Amino acid sequence: MVCVMNLHSFLVEPVVALVAGILILVQPRLLNYIVAIYLIVVGVMGLAPHFLQ
């Protein structure tokens, strides 16, 4: 179970970063929102294994 969560984290983070980068290039005004959402997603993914045990 733990290996699946780690693999999931490794796959999601680069995809989120790539999408955020593209959106920032297309619409620079979205930078604040994209950074905030990215930080929230990474934080939740980092804390999720601790809460699910």
C-alpha positions in Angstrom: 0.0 0.0 0.0 2.8 2.4 0.9 4.6 1.7 -2.4 1.5 2.5 -4.4 1.1 5.9 -2.6 4.8 6.7 -3.3 4.5 5.8 -6.9 1.3 7.8 -7.2 3.1 10.8 -5.7 5.9 10.5 -8.2 3.5 10.5 -11.1 1.2 13.3 -10.0 3.8 15.9 -9.0 5.5 16.2 -12.4 2.2 16.3 -14.2 0.9 19.1 -11.9 4.1 21.0 -12.3 3.9 20.7 -16.1 0.3 21.8 -16.3 1.0 24.7 -14.0 3.9 25.8 -16.1 1.9 25.7 -19.3 -0.9 27.7 -17.7 1.5 30.3 -16.4 2.9 30.7 -19.9 -0.5 31.1 -21.4 -2.1 33.2 -18.7 0.5 34.9 -16.4 -2.2 36.4 -14.2 -2.9 32.9 -12.9 0.5 32.6 -11.3 -0.7 33.3 -7.7 -3.6 30.8 -8.0 -1.5 28.1 -9.6 1.3 28.4 -7.0 -1.3 28.3 -4.2 -3.1 25.3 -5.6 0.2 23.5 -6.3 1.4 24.1 -2.7 -1.9 22.8 -1.3 -1.8 19.7 -3.5 1.8 18.9 -2.6 1.0 19.5 1.1 -2.0 17.2 1.1 -0.2 14.5 -0.8 2.7 14.7 1.7 0.4 14.5 4.7 -2.1 11.9 3.3 0.0 8.8 4.2 0.3 9.9 7.8 -3.5 10.4 8.1 -4.4 7.2 6.3 -2.5 4.9 8.7 
